[in-house]
């Protein structure tokens, strides 16, 4: 009887241990990624027996399901405000933004269990895992990535609205992005990691890495990441058996031509986090390596990052306070960056010979990488960018309350704002849109504006009770300036938030305005001379009566002052305002 009982207990223990294996681990070929339902069920079951783990649901995604945040706290404190008071750091890890790149999903499930079961939670770092960000795409499961070696089924890149969610953070068209911003601004992490799978060339590395581009990062954070955190991650991963290389090999041609560091603007998670003074990384495992190796490489990276965050917990906290203060005082902000090809580093690269053979499809030459010919060589590494557009911050921005999406996003991102107590006419600087280019095809649901030219005019403008005042003396200054300055590569103007100002509303009838225009020119010789000079300089204008009428109209009191006027005002002096 005792023997049977012992066997039964042993069987129960084995069954419990097996139940705690993830779907990835339970699969025989280790070429399986968990479904959304399996992910949520796994974490729910684990949380029932783990007091150092708690699940939170945030917002709603476009598919109608909330984002699940898995939080691990050694001290069992799950109040974000109290965590900050206790001087703890927060590391936020995002998984499955592209559900066809699911390594982070499966690796995080194993890591959460192991940290809990082995009692290895860091003392000074609270860990937050977004279990599966693009739930919409995950539910659309199948095979859609022929350039990837497993898993055998996975989710789709686009979400329910067919948005690439890693292009949506700044514009926040999706409910997913709104929920993410809620998580980010509630837990206020010092470090963010977003797990992905790469495209590009074939080479020997399983893991590649994107980090916040140093030249657009706050200098204090850039010095730490460039000299300490990033080198230590590379050392740790090599020791773990997963030597890394910067992401970008083959993105600009063959790897032999060099690697160009990735510029992650605020549309991406890492660029968005940088606006919040958060250190950010994006892992990119190599698409052609076996899925299980990609999962374990991601697991190893998270282990290394957690270890460094614990080691440098005090430093990370002090830096965050310092950087928040620096950004609050910062005067000039970069809005757009271009690669500086005059500055070139070198890097050791382990690749495969790129060769050509006849295509079985077209009969023409095609590229392939010969894995029987590995090589190690020194290649160029372009890792310097320069700001090609900047703006000096005003004392404050004035945002008319009519622009509701801007206001809503500012509130969500914890931008401090006040409101006018009554209608007020202010002397301030307004922009007029002088020129811009617009894409001929939609990009993520928008016709994005680029190469914006501005005419700044000092003028008086009437604002109304309830309009918003945003003083630019906040730790979130980068987000404020980069979204509100129209030249910003990912500004709200670039993403069409203000397109209605680009349309003229009032016009004239030629036969009526002819007499009005003639009287204006007769009574204003200076205006007549300006027209004559304009005709002399432009033969097309001289030969077009309608165009000349329009010229007079645009230089008359009748022409609308708001045409092409960017509605956000720039208050350049510290004017006393009556606020609500």
C-alpha positions in Angstrom: 0.0 0.0 0.0 2.8 2.4 0.9 4.6 1.6 -2.3 1.4 2.3 -4.3 1.0 5.6 -2.4 4.6 6.6 -3.1 4.2 5.9 -6.8 0.9 7.9 -6.8 2.6 10.9 -5.2 5.5 10.6 -7.6 3.1 10.5 -10.5 1.2 13.6 -9.2 4.5 15.4 -8.8 5.5 14.5 -12.3 2.1 15.7 -13.6 2.4 19.0 -11.8 6.0 19.5 -13.1 4.8 18.7 -16.6 1.8 21.1 -16.3 4.3 23.9 -15.5 6.1 23.3 -18.8 5.2 25.8 -21.4 3.5 24.7 -24.7 6.9 25.3 -26.4 8.6 23.0 -24.0 5.9 20.3 -24.2 6.2 20.2 -28.0 8.4 17.4 -29.2 10.2 19.3 -32.0 10.4 22.6 -30.0 9.0 24.3 -33.1 5.8 25.4 -31.5 4.7 28.8 -30.1 1.9 29.2 -27.7 -1.5 30.5 -28.8 -3.0 33.5 -27.1 -5.4 31.3 -25.1 -2.5 29.1 -24.0 -0.4 32.1 -22.9 -3.2 33.6 -20.8 -4.1 30.2 -19.3 -0.5 29.4 -18.5 0.0 32.7 -16.6 -3.3 32.5 -14.8 -2.5 29.0 -13.6 1.0 30.0 -12.5 -0.2 33.1 -10.6 -2.6 31.1 -8.4 0.4 29.5 -6.6 2.8 32.4 -6.8 2.3 35.4 -4.3 5.2 37.2 -5.9 3.3 37.3 -9.3 0.3 39.2 -10.2 -1.7 39.7 -13.5 -3.1 43.1 -14.5 -5.4 43.8 -17.5 -5.0 47.2 -19.2 -7.4 48.9 -21.7 -8.7 47.1 -24.7 -7.1 46.1 -27.9 -8.7 46.4 -31.3 -9.9 42.8 -31.1 -11.7 43.7 -27.8 -9.4 41.9 -25.4 -7.3 43.7 -22.7 -3.5 43.6 -22.6 -2.3 41.2 -19.9 0.6 42.5 -17.8 2.6 40.0 -15.8 4.3 41.6 -12.8 6.9 39.9 -10.6 7.8 41.6 -7.3 10.1 39.9 -4.8 8.6 42.0 -2.0 5.0 41.3 -3.2 4.5 45.0 -3.7 2.3 45.6 -6.8 1.4 49.3 -6.4 3.5 51.3 -9.0 3.5 54.4 -6.8 4.7 52.5 -3.7 7.4 50.8 -5.8 8.8 54.2 -6.8 8.7 55.3 -3.2 10.7 52.2 -2.2 13.3 53.2 -4.8 12.8 50.1 -6.9 13.6 50.0 -10.6 11.1 48.8 -13.2 12.0 46.8 -16.3 9.2 46.5 -18.9 9.4 43.7 -21.5 7.1 43.7 -24.5 6.3 40.5 -26.4 4.5 39.6 -29.6 4.1 43.0 -31.2 4.7 41.0 -34.4 3.1 37.7 -33.6 5.0 36.0 -36.4 8.1 36.9 -34.3 7.0 35.1 -31.1 10.3 34.1 -29.4 9.7 36.6 -26.6 6.3 35.1 -25.8 7.6 31.6 -25.2 10.9 32.7 -23.6 9.1 35.0 -21.1 6.8 32.2 -20.1 9.7 30.1 -19.2 11.6 32.9 -17.6 8.7 34.0 -15.3 8.3 30.4 -14.1 12.1 29.9 -13.5 12.6 33.2 -11.7 9.7 32.3 -9.3 10.5 28.6 -8.9 14.2 29.1 -8.4 13.7 32.1 -6.1 15.8 34.3 -8.4 13.7 37.4 -8.5 15.9 40.5 -8.4 15.7 42.4 -5.1 15.6 45.9 -6.4 13.9 45.5 -9.8 10.2 44.8 -10.5 9.7 42.9 -13.7 6.8 43.7 -16.0 6.0 41.5 -19.0 3.4 42.3 -21.6 2.4 38.7 -22.2 1.3 39.2 -25.8 0.9 42.7 -27.3 -0.7 42.1 -30.7 -3.5 39.8 -29.6 -5.3 40.6 -32.8 -2.6 39.3 -35.0 -1.9 36.3 -32.8 -5.5 35.1 -33.2 -5.0 35.3 -37.0 -2.7 32.2 -36.9 -1.2 30.5 -39.9 1.9 30.7 -42.0 2.7 34.0 -43.7 6.5 34.4 -43.4 8.2 32.2 -46.0 11.6 33.8 -45.1 11.5 32.4 -41.5 12.5 29.1 -40.1 9.6 28.2 -37.8 7.7 27.9 -35.7 5.2 25.8 -37.6 2.3 28.2 -37.0 2.2 31.7 -35.7 0.3 35.0 -35.8 0.0 37.7 -38.5 2.1 40.9 -38.5 -0.9 43.2 -38.8 -3.5 43.7 -36.1 -7.3 43.6 -36.6 -7.2 46.9 -38.4 -4.2 45.7 -40.4 -1.9 48.1 -38.6 1.8 47.3 -37.9 1.7 48.1 -34.2 5.4 48.8 -34.2 4.7 51.9 -36.3 1.8 53.1 -34.2 3.2 54.3 -30.8 3.3 58.0 -31.5 0.1 58.3 -33.6 -1.8 55.7 -31.5 -4.4 54.8 -34.0 -4.9 51.4 -32.3 -6.4 50.7 -28.9 -3.4 48.5 -28.4 -1.1 51.6 -28.4 -3.4 53.4 -26.0 -3.2 50.5 -23.6 0.6 50.3 -24.0 0.9 54.0 -23.1 -1.3 53.5 -20.1 1.1 50.7 -18.9 4.2 52.7 -19.7 3.0 55.8 -17.9 1.6 53.8 -14.9 4.7 51.7 -14.2 7.3 54.3 -15.5 10.1 51.8 -16.3 13.7 52.9 -16.4 14.4 50.2 -19.1 12.3 48.8 -21.9 12.9 45.7 -24.0 10.9 44.7 -27.1 11.5 41.2 -28.5 11.5 40.6 -32.2 12.8 38.5 -35.1 15.1 40.0 -37.9 15.0 40.1 -41.6 18.0 40.8 -43.8 21.1 38.8 -44.7 22.2 35.4 -43.6 25.0 35.2 -41.1 26.3 33.2 -38.1 24.7 35.0 -35.2 21.4 33.9 -33.6 20.8 37.3 -31.9 21.2 40.9 -33.2 20.4 44.0 -31.2 18.9 47.5 -31.7 19.5 50.1 -29.0 18.3 53.6 -28.7 20.5 55.5 -31.2 23.1 57.2 -29.1 23.1 60.5 -30.9 19.4 61.2 -30.3 19.5 59.8 -26.8 19.9 62.0 -23.8 23.7 62.4 -23.4 23.7 61.0 -19.8 21.9 57.9 -20.8 23.9 57.6 -24.0 27.2 57.6 -22.0 25.9 54.8 -19.8 24.5 52.6 -22.5 27.4 53.2 -24.9 30.1 52.6 -22.3 28.6 50.2 -19.8 25.2 48.6 -20.4 25.4 47.7 -24.1 29.0 46.3 -23.9 28.1 44.3 -20.8 25.1 42.8 -22.7 27.4 41.8 -25.5 29.9 40.2 -23.1 27.1 38.4 -21.2 25.5 37.0 -24.3 28.8 35.8 -25.6 29.4 34.0 -22.3 25.9 32.6 -22.5 26.8 31.1 -25.9 24.8 33.6 -28.0 27.3 36.1 -29.4 25.6 39.1 -30.8 26.0 41.7 -33.6 24.2 45.0 -34.1 21.0 44.7 -36.1 21.3 45.9 -39.7 23.6 43.5 -41.5 22.3 43.3 -45.0 19.6 45.9 -44.5 21.5 48.3 -46.8 22.9 45.7 -49.1 25.3 42.9 -48.5 26.9 42.7 -45.0 30.3 43.2 -46.6 29.3 46.8 -47.4 28.9 47.6 -43.7 26.3 47.7 -41.0 24.1 50.8 -40.5 22.7 51.3 -37.0 19.0 51.5 -36.9 17.4 54.9 -36.3 14.3 54.1 -34.2 12.0 57.2 -34.4 9.0 57.6 -32.1 6.7 55.5 -34.2 8.6 52.5 -32.8 8.4 51.3 -29.2 12.1 52.1 -28.5 11.8 55.6 -30.0 8.6 56.3 -28.2 10.2 55.2 -24.9 13.2 57.4 -25.5 10.9 60.4 -25.5 10.1 59.3 -21.9 13.8 59.2 -20.9 13.7 55.4 -20.9 16.6 53.2 -21.9 15.4 51.0 -24.7 16.5 47.8 -26.5 15.0 45.6 -29.2 16.2 42.1 -29.7 16.1 40.7 -33.3 16.8 37.0 -33.4 17.9 35.7 -36.8 15.0 34.5 -38.9 16.8 31.5 -40.4 18.1 29.9 -37.2 16.0 27.1 -35.6 13.1 28.4 -33.5 14.2 26.8 -30.3 17.6 28.4 -30.5 16.0 31.8 -31.1 13.8 31.3 -28.0 16.7 30.3 -25.8 18.8 33.3 -27.1 15.9 35.6 -26.1 15.7 33.9 -22.8 19.5 34.4 -22.2 19.3 38.1 -23.2 16.5 38.8 -20.8 18.5 37.0 -18.0 21.5 39.2 -18.8 19.5 42.4 -18.9 17.7 41.6 -15.6 21.1 40.9 -14.0 22.6 44.2 -15.1 19.5 46.1 -14.0 19.8 44.6 -10.5 23.5 45.3 -10.4 23.1 48.9 -11.5 19.7 49.5 -9.8 20.9 52.5 -7.7 22.7 54.0 -10.7 19.7 53.6 -13.0 17.5 55.4 -10.4 19.9 58.3 -10.0 20.3 58.7 -13.7 16.6 58.8 -14.3 16.2 61.6 -11.8 19.2 63.4 -13.3 17.9 63.0 -16.9 14.4 64.1 -16.0 15.9 67.3 -14.6 18.2 67.8 -17.6 15.3 67.4 -20.1 13.1 69.8 -18.1 15.8 72.4 -18.6 16.8 71.4 -22.2 16.5 74.2 -24.7 17.1 72.7 -28.2 15.6 69.5 -29.4 16.4 67.4 -32.4 13.4 66.7 -34.7 15.0 64.7 -37.6 18.2 62.8 -37.9 20.2 61.6 -40.9 23.1 59.1 -41.1 26.5 60.8 -40.9 28.4 58.8 -43.5 31.6 60.7 -42.8 32.0 59.0 -39.5 32.7 55.3 -39.8 33.7 52.7 -37.2 34.6 49.1 -37.8 33.3 45.9 -36.3 34.2 42.2 -36.5 31.5 40.4 -38.4 30.9 36.6 -38.8 29.0 35.9 -42.0 28.6 33.5 -44.9 29.9 34.0 -48.4 27.4 35.8 -50.6 27.3 34.2 -54.0 25.1 34.0 -57.1 23.6 31.2 -59.1 20.9 30.7 -61.7 17.4 31.0 -60.4 15.2 28.0 -60.9 12.3 30.5 -61.1 13.4 33.2 -63.5 16.6 31.7 -65.0 18.4 34.9 -64.0 21.1 35.4 -61.4 19.9 35.2 -57.7 21.7 35.8 -54.4 22.3 33.1 -51.9 24.5 32.7 -48.8 26.8 29.6 -48.8 26.9 28.3 -45.2 29.7 26.0 -46.1 31.8 29.1 -46.5 31.7 31.0 -43.2 34.1 33.9 -42.7 35.1 36.4 -40.1 36.2 39.8 -41.3 36.2 43.5 -40.3 33.4 45.5 -41.9 32.3 49.2 -41.7 29.9 50.2 -38.9 27.9 53.4 -39.4 26.8 54.4 -36.0 26.6 58.2 -36.1 23.6 60.3 -36.9 23.3 64.1 -37.0 20.2 66.2 -36.3 19.1 67.8 -39.6 16.2 69.7 -38.0 16.0 71.2 -34.6 13.7 73.5 -32.6 14.2 75.7 -29.6 11.4 75.2 -27.1 9.0 78.1 -26.3 8.0 79.0 -22.8 4.7 77.2 -23.5 2.6 75.8 -26.3 -1.1 76.9 -26.6 -3.3 74.1 -27.9 -6.9 74.9 -28.9 -9.2 72.4 -27.2 -10.7 71.6 -30.6 -7.7 69.3 -31.3 -9.1 66.6 -29.0 -6.8 63.7 -30.0 -3.7 65.7 -29.2 -5.2 66.6 -25.8 -6.2 63.0 -25.1 -2.7 61.7 -25.9 -1.0 64.3 -23.8 -3.2 63.4 -20.8 -2.4 59.7 -21.4 1.3 60.4 -21.5 1.2 62.4 -18.2 1.9 65.8 -19.8 1.1 68.6 -17.3 -1.4 71.0 -18.8 -3.5 74.0 -17.6 -6.5 75.7 -19.2 -7.3 79.3 -19.9 -9.9 80.7 -17.4 -11.4 83.0 -20.0 -11.1 84.1 -23.6 -7.7 85.7 -24.1 -5.8 87.4 -26.9 -2.1 86.6 -26.8 0.9 87.9 -28.5 2.9 84.9 -29.6 4.5 83.1 -32.5 2.5 81.1 -35.0 3.7 78.9 -37.8 2.4 79.0 -41.3 3.0 75.9 -43.4 5.2 77.1 -46.3 5.6 73.8 -48.1 5.6 70.1 -47.5 5.7 66.8 -49.3 3.1 64.0 -48.9 3.5 60.4 -49.8 1.6 59.2 -52.8 0.6 56.0 -51.1 -0.7 55.4 -47.6 1.7 54.3 -44.9 0.0 52.7 -41.9 -3.3 54.4 -42.7 -1.7 57.8 -43.3 -0.3 60.0 -46.1 2.7 61.1 -44.1 4.0 64.6 -44.5 7.8 65.2 -44.9 10.2 68.1 -45.7 8.0 70.6 -43.9 8.9 74.2 -44.4 7.7 76.8 -41.9 7.2 80.6 -41.8 7.2 81.8 -38.3 5.1 85.0 -37.6 4.8 87.0 -34.5 1.2 87.9 -34.2 -1.8 88.2 -31.9 -4.3 85.4 -31.7 -7.5 85.0 -29.8 -7.8 81.8 -27.7 -10.8 80.7 -25.8 -11.8 79.6 -22.3 -10.7 76.0 -21.8 -7.9 76.0 -24.3 -4.8 74.2 -23.1 -1.4 75.7 -21.9 1.6 73.3 -21.9 4.6 74.7 -20.2 7.8 73.2 -21.6 9.6 72.7 -18.3 8.8 69.0 -17.8 10.6 65.7 -17.9 8.4 64.8 -20.8 9.7 67.8 -22.8 11.0 65.6 -25.7 7.6 64.1 -26.3 6.0 67.6 -26.1 8.4 69.2 -28.6 8.8 66.3 -31.0 5.1 65.9 -31.4 4.1 69.6 -31.6 6.9 70.9 -33.8 5.7 70.2 -37.4 9.1 69.5 -38.8 9.5 66.5 -36.4 9.9 63.2 -38.3 7.0 61.7 -36.3 5.2 64.9 -35.3 1.5 65.0 -35.1 1.5 67.2 -38.2 3.5 64.6 -40.1 0.8 62.0 -39.1 -2.0 64.2 -40.4 -3.5 65.3 -37.1 -3.8 68.8 -38.4 -4.7 68.3 -42.1 -7.8 70.3 -42.0 -5.7 73.5 -41.8 -4.3 72.7 -45.2 -7.7 73.4 -46.9 -8.8 76.9 -47.9 -12.4 77.6 -46.8 -13.4 80.9 -48.5 -13.1 81.9 -52.2 -14.2 84.6 -54.6 -16.3 84.8 -57.8 -14.2 86.4 -60.5 -16.8 88.7 -62.0 -17.6 90.1 -58.5 -14.1 90.4 -57.3 -12.9 92.1 -60.5 -14.4 95.4 -59.4 -13.3 95.0 -55.8 -9.7 94.2 -56.8 -9.6 97.1 -59.3 -10.7 99.5 -56.5 -8.1 98.1 -54.1 -5.3 98.6 -56.6 -6.4 102.1 -57.5 -6.6 103.1 -53.8 -3.3 101.4 -52.9 -0.4 102.2 -55.2 2.0 100.2 -53.1 -0.1 97.1 -53.7 -0.3 97.9 -57.4 3.5 98.1 -57.5 3.8 94.7 -55.7 1.6 93.1 -58.3 3.5 94.7 -61.2 6.8 93.4 -59.7 5.3 89.9 -59.2 4.1 89.9 -62.9 7.5 91.0 -64.1 9.2 88.2 -62.1 6.7 85.5 -63.2 5.6 85.4 -66.9 2.9 82.8 -66.0 1.3 85.2 -63.6 1.5 88.0 -66.1 -0.4 86.0 -68.6 -3.1 84.6 -66.3 -6.0 87.0 -65.3 -7.4 84.5 -62.8 -4.0 84.1 -61.1 -3.7 87.9 -60.8 -7.1 88.1 -59.2 -6.0 85.4 -56.8 -2.8 87.3 -56.0 -4.8 90.4 -55.1 -7.2 88.3 -53.0 -4.4 86.7 -51.0 -3.0 90.1 -50.3 -6.4 91.6 -49.3 -8.1 91.8 -45.9 -10.6 89.3 -47.2 -8.2 86.4 -47.3 -8.6 84.0 -44.4 -5.8 84.5 -41.8 -6.1 80.8 -40.7 -5.3 79.3 -44.1 -2.1 77.1 -43.6 -1.8 78.5 -40.1 -0.6 75.7 -37.7 -3.1 76.0 -34.8 -0.7 75.4 -31.9 0.8 78.7 -30.7 4.3 79.2 -29.3 4.4 81.5 -26.3 7.9 83.0 -26.3 7.7 85.2 -23.2 6.7 84.3 -19.7 3.3 86.0 -19.9 1.1 86.0 -16.9 -2.1 84.1 -17.7 -5.4 83.6 -15.9 -5.8 79.8 -15.6 -8.5 77.6 -14.4 
